[in-house]
């Protein structure tokens, strides 16, 4: 059903594995880990322009805030007119509400696609998302653009002793499928790699949230709903990484860490450059309304 996501994701992962596998060896765990990291970098590089557009739109809205407040007060009893005038003001100043959602919407399918492709390297488990294959069947079945030989290479790869498609809570069936390819890994060997990645991902999520909140307008931060959302992004979401981390494969945790690191660096660089540019917003001194029937025009 989502093959239109799975095939492109696996193709990009395949390409970067070929690049790093040529240097480090196709069965090297670091070659596979770097392939995942550069899959993230490829996506984020494609989203740089939308991200810059998102930041510019946010700055325009900040400049327009007094005028938007004037619209709300003038049409406080007419929600339809208020919405129309607000949209008109936004369009006149080049604000596009979709720009704020595009980077996040684009990353969501890639995250889901990566999770599915990684799980599909080991389809021996039973239950939701597993096919119940035997270890032999799994090792000889292709995974989207990856051949059966690539699947065996992935199963053989280890990152500090942990298969990168294994999670801390992986079932015994899943772990035993790695047996012919480097031995059955222990939960402790997986936790040795996964737990530090979970901690780094949680810290990076917190720092990104803190950086975003620091740039909020003081009046926006004082809003009760915004204050609640800020607390969620600062503390609950990072805690969620720690709580949900054990169910995520090591490679997905690598994705999460590298994605957060890219976000942290990118937003600091982009904000610094944009802050040096003047944001010109045409001045709107009044909101024009149609004259009442029979009313005489006022002379100035």
C-alpha positions, 0 to 999 in steps of 0.5 A: 500500500505504501510501496511508493514510500518504501521503494524510494527510501530503500533506494536512497539507503541502498545507494549510500550503503554502496558508497560506504560499503565500497570503502568499509566493506559491505558487511561493516556495521558502520557502513550501514549506520552511515547509510542511515545517517546520510539517508537523513541528510539527503532528505533534510538537504532537499528540505532546506528551501522549504525550511527557510521559507517556513522561517521567513513566513514566521518572521512575516507573521511576527511583523504582522501581529499588530495588524492582525490584532487590529483586524480581530478587534474591528471584526470581533463580532463577524468571524467570517469577515475576520477570517477573510481579512486575515487571509487577505492580509497574509496573502498580500505579504506572502505568508503561506501557512503550508510552509510551516507544515511541509518539512514535518509532513515530508519527514513523516513518510520517510520515518515510517518508510525507514522503520518498515524497510529496516523491519523487513530485513528480519521478517522472522517474528510473529505478530503485527508487522512480521511475516513469520518467515524461517531464518532461511526463508528470510535470508533468501528473500529480497527486501524492496531494492535490496537483494537477498545478498544485501539482506544477508549482509545487513543481518551480518553487520554489527555496530559495537556488537548490535545488529542495527535492525534489532531493538532492546525488546526484540523477541527471541525469534527475531534475535535468533534469525541473526544466528547464522550471520555473526551469532545471536546477539544478547539484549545487553549488547543491543542496549549498550548501543541503543540506550546511549542513542536514546539519551542523546536523542532525548537531549537533542529533542529538548535542545531543539525545543528550547531553541525554538521557544527562545525565539517565540514572541513574549506575548505568544509564550504567555498564552496558556495553550502555547505554554502547555505546548512548550512544556510538552515539547521541552519535557514530555516529548524528550521523555517519550523518546526514552520511554519508546526507545526500547521498541525502536531498532538501533538504526531508527534511533540513529535516524532520530539522533542525526535528524535532531542534530541536523535540525539544531545546526540548521536552525542556528545557521538559518536564523543567524543569516535571516536575522541579518536581513531586513524583513520588509512588510508593507504597512497597512494603516487601516482595514477597509470596509464597504460604506453603508448604503446611503452614507456620504463619503467623508472628506479629509 
